[in-house]
Amino acid sequence: MDNLIVFPHCPKTGGTTLKERYKYHNKEFFVVDDTPHVKDYTKVIFGHSAEIGFWEKDFPDKNIIYMTCMRDPVERIMSMYNFFKTQLFYFRPGNPDVDFYLWYINKDVLRPMLTPKQYEYYMYQYVDCQKWARSVEPLHDMYRNSILKWDVTLNKTTVDADKLANCKAVNTEIQSHNMEMTWKHVMKHFDHVFFQDTNIVKTFDELLNKYELEMTPWEEMTITNETKYDLKKNNLAYVTFEELEEDLQTIVLEDLKQDIEFYNRCKDKWKH
């Protein structure tokens, strides 16, 4: 039975390096984001939109191996912020910088890049996720400003502290539920998970050999640093977590609490 690798590429985890290393010299390396038409000779299905649990019905005669790459959630969110600044070069070339706090509180509704947490990404890519994923209605309440109260006589707006606390509590419950369901139902499909702070090129090359999937790499491509390069080119520095003010660090750590737990579980299971 022939092997077929399916590699869901979670954004900002280092996977672009692998894509650039293999896609140009190997028609068998299929980037599903570019076109959904997978060929019989495909050896690797790679991309942000590579679904989990979908390909078995199309390739019943192949041994499907799921693998992916993950990244420390705090480093990943900072990478997303810095990458977003590079995208502003095209929309606001005269003023491409943006305040971190302004970006962070709006990141889930901004374009051109969605910012799901890692466990959310894998949840969304799972073919049956709609059967058990829970709504995030409390967040929508906050976006709609339904936690604000307007006193007509005083012409003053205040925050409904009780409703805000309830929204936060319910949102935490939903995030924890979705993370647990991702861990239970989705991650069991993965044969290999490797990590951005290791030599992912070496790991991927070794797995290609292990599964006897011969392909020609672009040998010079060992790491991509487009974000730092683009920022430097426009006289902007790459902002790190340590450079944020303490209150912003607290907001990030609280928001990423479930994703950090998810990442640590994956490290315990797969990082050797």
C-alpha positions in Angstrom: 0.0 0.0 0.0 1.4 3.4 -1.0 1.9 6.1 1.6 0.2 9.5 1.4 1.1 12.4 3.7 -1.5 14.9 4.7 0.0 18.0 6.2 -2.5 20.6 7.6 -0.4 23.8 7.7 -1.4 25.8 10.7 -0.6 29.5 10.0 2.6 31.0 11.4 4.2 27.7 12.5 7.0 27.5 10.0 5.3 25.4 7.4 6.0 27.8 4.6 9.6 26.7 4.7 8.6 23.2 3.9 6.2 24.3 1.1 8.9 26.4 -0.6 11.5 23.6 -0.2 9.4 21.1 -2.1 6.6 22.5 -4.2 8.7 23.8 -7.2 10.6 20.6 -8.1 7.9 18.0 -7.2 4.5 17.7 -8.9 3.8 15.0 -6.2 3.9 17.8 -3.5 0.4 19.1 -3.8 -0.6 22.5 -2.2 -4.3 22.1 -1.7 -4.8 25.9 -1.1 -4.0 26.5 -4.8 -6.4 23.9 -6.3 -8.6 21.2 -4.8 -7.9 18.7 -7.5 -5.6 16.1 -6.0 -3.9 13.7 -8.4 -3.5 9.9 -8.1 0.3 10.3 -8.1 0.3 12.8 -5.2 2.6 12.0 -2.3 2.0 15.0 0.0 -1.2 17.0 0.4 -0.1 20.2 2.1 -1.9 23.5 3.0 -3.9 25.6 5.3 -7.1 24.0 3.9 -5.9 20.4 4.1 -8.8 18.7 5.9 -8.4 16.1 8.6 -10.4 12.9 8.1 -11.5 13.8 4.6 -9.0 12.1 2.3 -9.7 8.5 3.4 -12.8 8.2 1.2 -10.9 9.5 -1.9 -7.9 7.3 -1.4 -9.1 4.1 0.2 -6.1 2.2 -1.2 -3.5 4.4 0.4 -2.0 4.5 3.9 -2.6 8.1 5.0 -0.2 9.7 7.4 -1.2 12.9 9.1 1.5 15.3 10.3 1.8 18.9 11.2 4.0 21.5 12.8 3.1 23.6 15.9 4.6 26.7 17.6 4.7 28.2 21.1 1.4 30.1 21.3 2.9 33.3 22.6 5.6 33.4 19.9 3.0 32.5 17.3 0.6 35.4 18.2 3.6 37.8 18.1 4.4 36.5 14.7 0.9 37.1 13.6 1.0 40.6 14.8 4.3 41.4 13.1 3.0 39.7 9.9 -0.1 41.8 10.0 2.1 44.9 10.0 3.7 43.7 6.8 0.3 43.4 5.1 -0.4 47.0 5.9 2.5 47.9 3.5 0.0 47.2 0.7 -3.0 49.0 2.3 -1.3 51.9 4.1 2.1 52.3 2.5 2.6 55.7 4.1 1.8 54.5 7.7 2.2 50.7 8.0 2.5 50.5 11.8 -0.3 49.5 14.1 -0.6 49.5 17.9 -0.5 46.0 19.4 -3.5 46.5 21.7 -5.6 47.9 18.9 -4.7 44.9 16.7 -5.2 42.4 19.5 -8.7 43.3 20.5 -9.8 43.4 16.8 -7.7 40.5 15.5 -10.6 38.0 15.1 -12.5 40.3 12.7 -9.6 41.9 10.8 -8.4 41.0 7.3 -6.5 39.8 5.4 -5.5 37.2 8.0 -7.6 35.2 10.4 -6.0 34.4 13.7 -7.4 31.2 15.2 -5.7 29.6 18.1 -3.9 26.3 17.2 -6.5 24.1 18.7 -9.2 26.1 16.9 -7.4 25.7 13.5 -7.3 21.9 13.9 -10.9 21.9 15.1 -12.0 23.8 12.0 -10.0 21.5 9.7 -11.6 18.3 11.1 -14.2 17.0 8.8 -16.9 16.4 11.5 -16.2 19.4 13.7 -19.7 20.9 13.3 -21.1 17.9 15.1 -19.5 18.9 18.4 -17.9 22.4 18.2 -19.7 24.9 20.4 -20.8 28.4 19.6 -18.8 31.5 20.7 -22.0 33.6 21.1 -20.7 35.4 24.3 -17.8 36.9 22.2 -20.4 38.1 19.7 -22.3 39.8 22.5 -19.2 41.7 23.3 -18.6 42.7 19.7 -22.2 43.9 19.5 -21.6 46.1 22.6 -24.5 44.4 24.4 -22.5 44.6 27.6 -22.8 48.4 27.5 -25.6 50.3 29.3 -26.7 53.8 28.3 -28.3 56.1 30.9 -30.6 58.4 28.8 -31.0 60.9 31.6 -27.2 61.2 32.3 -26.3 60.7 28.6 -23.6 58.3 29.9 -22.5 54.8 28.9 -21.3 52.3 31.4 -20.2 48.6 31.3 -22.6 46.1 32.7 -20.0 44.4 35.0 -22.1 41.4 35.8 -22.9 40.7 32.1 -19.2 41.1 31.2 -18.1 38.7 33.9 -20.7 36.2 32.7 -19.6 36.6 29.1 -16.0 35.9 30.1 -17.0 32.9 32.2 -19.1 31.3 29.4 -16.4 32.1 26.9 -13.8 30.3 29.0 -16.1 27.3 29.3 -16.6 27.2 25.5 -12.9 27.6 24.8 -12.0 24.8 27.2 -14.7 22.6 25.7 -13.5 23.1 22.2 -9.9 22.5 23.2 -10.8 19.3 24.9 -12.8 18.1 21.9 -10.0 18.9 19.6 -7.6 17.0 21.7 -9.9 14.0 22.0 -11.3 13.8 18.4 -8.8 15.4 16.1 -5.3 14.9 17.4 -5.7 11.2 17.6 -5.5 11.2 13.7 -1.9 12.6 13.8 1.0 10.3 13.4 3.6 13.0 13.7 3.6 16.5 15.2 6.8 18.5 15.2 7.7 21.9 16.5 8.9 25.2 15.0 11.7 25.6 17.5 13.3 22.4 16.3 14.9 21.6 12.9 11.6 21.0 11.0 13.4 20.6 7.7 15.5 17.7 9.0 12.4 16.1 10.6 10.3 16.4 7.5 13.1 15.1 5.2 13.6 12.1 7.6 9.9 11.3 7.5 9.9 11.4 3.7 12.6 8.8 3.7 10.9 6.7 6.4 7.7 6.5 4.3 9.7 6.0 1.0 8.4 9.1 -0.6 11.2 10.2 -2.8 11.2 13.9 -3.7 13.8 16.5 -4.7 14.2 19.4 -2.2 15.4 22.9 -2.9 18.5 22.4 -0.8 19.2 26.1 -0.2 15.7 26.6 1.3 16.1 25.8 5.1 14.2 28.7 6.7 12.0 31.6 5.6 12.1 34.9 7.3 9.8 37.1 5.2 8.2 39.0 8.1 11.5 40.2 9.7 12.9 40.9 6.3 9.9 43.0 5.2 9.8 44.9 8.5 13.4 45.7 8.3 13.1 46.8 4.7 10.5 49.3 5.9 12.5 50.5 8.9 10.2 48.7 11.4 11.4 46.4 14.2 10.0 42.9 14.9 8.1 43.3 18.2 8.6 40.5 20.8 6.4 39.5 23.7 9.0 40.8 26.2 8.7 44.3 24.8 5.0 44.5 25.5 3.8 46.3 28.6 3.0 44.1 31.6 -0.8 44.6 31.3 -0.7 43.6 27.6 1.3 40.5 28.5 -1.3 39.6 31.0 -4.1 40.0 28.4 -2.3 37.7 26.0 -1.5 35.0 28.5 -5.1 34.9 29.7 -6.5 34.8 26.2 -4.1 32.0 25.2 -4.6 29.9 28.3 -6.4 27.0 26.5 -4.0 27.1 23.6 -1.0 27.0 25.9 -2.5 24.0 27.6 -3.2 22.3 24.2 0.4 23.1 23.0 1.9 21.6 26.2 -0.1 18.4 25.8 1.1 18.1 22.2 4.7 18.6 23.4 4.3 15.9 26.1 3.0 13.5 23.5 5.2 14.2 20.5 8.3 16.2 21.3 11.1 13.8 22.0 
